[in-house]
């Protein structure tokens, strides 16, 4: 988690993946500040970065955590990632057994907050020791945890002392993947050995590429109807289809090209507003 947090905060490629640079909040609730600083220095030669914020204490869900996270995001509007390590530390006290509904509700509350602010919220949770037919059934708790989440990553080693591990990845918006990792025992970081399949990357979208050529740093704002936008982009596409494509890919348009998309309806019809925002180098 510390490795992931560092790469996002610095905007550095991780395992051949480009990352979106931004502020990271890492709730390392099973650590203390001295261990975190020592680990960061051993991994990267630094005790932290300007965009990486650590905390070793947080309130629980339904008892102040939501307000704490909301305040942080308001104070750091460029937040890209929030890591909560571990889920058990922020759950309300009430015994070891949880129902599907309870697990689903817990993740659902966190997902609403993440969706509301457009950030990635990563919950760290333990696995069970018992084997299972589906590896993801080894996630401790009920299937409600995975059922509400947009995706999951499962890190496993055959033996506790192994320096190699597999990282299985599932998600709603990407194909399943498995990465084979090696641990550098001196620096405490994971390096990519190989992937079971080629690392998946979303293919280019010609519509979004055309929009990025229309809305530039020199002309950062475009406003007009869908019909006018089709003409401006010189695309062979119907206005209603273009609007649908932009609605579906608004997040990607912002992440990859720094262009904010907004659609509104007036007495004169539907209008689209496109605004380019600066992207950090």
N, C-alpha and C positions, 0 to 999 in steps of 0.2 A: 504493500500500500504506500509506503514511503517513497519507493521508487516511482510508482505511477504518479503520485502527487508532485514529486520534483519535476518530472518531465513535462507535465501539464503546465506547471507554474513557470517553467523556463521556455516552453514552446519547442522542446527538443523531440526529435523523432524517437519513437519507442518500438523496437522490434519491427522495423521497416514501416511502421505506421506514422503518417503525419498526424500531429495533434493540434488542437485549437488552444493557443496560449490564453491563459486567464488566471484569475485568482482561484486558489484552492483552499478549502477549509478541511483540515484533517482532525477529526475528533478521535484521538488515540486514547481511548478510555481505559485501556489496560496497561498504559505506560506512565512514565513520569518524564518531565522535561529534560533531565540529565541524560536519560537513556536515549531519548529522541535526538538530542544534539550530538551525542557520541555516535549514534548510528548514521546520521546524516553526514557527519564529518568523515566517517569511515567509508561511506558509499561514494560521496561526491566531493569531499574535501571542503565542505561548507557546513555551517550549522543551520542553514535555512536560506530562503530567498525572500525578496520583498513581496512576492505574490503568494507565498505559502504560509498559512497561518495554522498553528497547532493549538489544540486545547486538550487537557487531560481530564476535564470534568464537564459534564453537561446534565441538564435536567432531563426528566423522562417524558415520553410521549403523553400528551394530555395533561402534563403538569409543568409546562413552561418551555419545553424543547422547541415547539413550533415557533413561539415568540422569539426565542434566541436565534433560530435560523433565519427567520424573517428579518430581524434587525441586522444580522450580518450581511444578508444579501442587499438590503437597502443601503448599507454603508459601503458595500463593494459590488456595485452593479455589473462589473465585468466577471463576476464569479462564474466559473465553468464547471467546477466539480466540488462536491461535498462528500467526504468519506466518513462513515460512522463505524467505528471499530471498537466494540462489537454491538450487534443488535440487542443482545441480552442486557447490556448495560443501560439501555434507554427504555426497556419495557417496564410497564408498571408491575410492581411486586404482586404476586398472587399465586405462587406455586410453580411447579415445573411443567405441569400439563397444560397445553393450550389447544383450543379447538381450531378447526379449519376457518370458521368465521372470525375468530380472534386473530389468527395469523394473517388472513386476508385483509382485515381492517387495519392492522398495524402497517403493512406495506402500502395499503391504499392511501393512508394519511400522508405517508412520506412521498408517494408518487404525486399526489395532488399538489404538494408544495413544490416539488421539482418541476412539474408541468407548468405551474403558475408562473414560475420565474425563468423557465427555459434553461435549467441547469441539470447536470447529471448528478444523481444522488446514489452513491454506492454503499450498500449495507453489507458489512462483513459478518458472516455467520459461520458456525461450526458444522462439521459433518458428523454423522454417526459412525461408529466403528464397525457396525454390521454391514456386510456386503449386500448389494442389491442388484437386481437385473438391469435397471436403469440407473446409471451413475448418479443422476440428479435426484433420485429417490434417497440418496444418502445424506441430503441436506437435512439437518436436524429440525424436527417439527413436522407440521403437516404440509400437504401440497398447496395449502393456501398461500404460503410464502412465495413460491415460484409462480403460482397461478395469477397473481396480481402484478408481478414485476414484468418489465419489458424484456428482461433478459437475465442470464446468470452466467457466472464464470466459476468453474470448479477446478481448484488446484489440488493435485494429488501426488503423493510419493508412495512407492511400493513399501519402502522401509523409512522409518523416521530419520535415519542418518544419511539417506541417499542425497546426492548432490544433483540428481536429475528428477524432473517432474513433468507431468502433463497438465496442460491447461485446456479444459473443454469449455467451449463457448456456445451458448444457444441464445437466440433472440428473435423477436417478432419481425425485425426489419433486416435480417441478415441470415445467410445460410449457416448451418452448424459447422464448427471448426474445431480442430485440435492442434495445439502448439506444443512442441517438445522444448522444454527449457532446461538450462544448466545453471546451477548456482555457483557463483564465485565466492568461496568460503572466506577469502580475505576481505573482499569489498562488500560482501553480503548482498550483491545484486544478482538478478536473474538475467541471463542472456538467451537469445533465441538460437536454438540449435537448428531446428527445421520445423516446417509445418506439414501436417498430413496432406493438406491440399494447398494450393497457392493462396497466399493471403488475399482474402476477398476485399475488393475496393469497389465502391459504387461507380458504375460507368458514367462517363460525362453525359450531361443532359444538354442537348443543343438549344433548347428553349432558355434555360438558365444562362448558358454561355452568351446567347444573343442579348439577353437583358443586361448582362454585365458589360457588353460592348456599347449598349445604348445609354446606360446610366453610369457615367464616368466621374472621375475626380473633378474634371473640368465642367461637367454638366451633371451635378449630383442629385438633381430632382427631376422626375418626370411625372406628369399628371394628365390623365385623359381617360377616354372610354376604352373598353376592351377592343372595339373595332379600330380605334386610332392606334392602339398599341400593336395590333396585328400588322397594320400598315407600316408603322415605324420600325418593327422588327423584320419586315419583309419575309414573313413565314407563311407557308401554306397550311394554315390551321384556322379553324373556326373560332370566333371570339369567345363563345361559351366554353369551348374545349381549352383554350388558353387560360381562361380564368380558373377553371378546375385544376389545371396543371400547377398554376401558381399557388392556389389555395393549399394543395397537397404538399408542395415543395417549398413553402414559405420559410420553414426552418433551415432547409439546406441552402436556399438562396442567401439567407443571412449569414450562415456559417462559412460557406465557401466563397462568397463574393462581397459580403458586408453590405448587402442591399436589403433594406426593410420594405416589405410588401404590405400594403393595406388596401382593402376593397371596401367601398361604401356605396350605398344606394340613395339617390335623391329623386325629386319629382321628375328630373330630366333623364333618369336612367342610372345605370351602374358606372362607377368611376374607379380607376386604379391610381394609387399613389405609390411611387417607387422612390426611395431615398437612400442614397449611399452614405454609409458611415465609415469613418476612418478605421482601417485594420492595423493592429499593432504589428510591427516588423518582427 
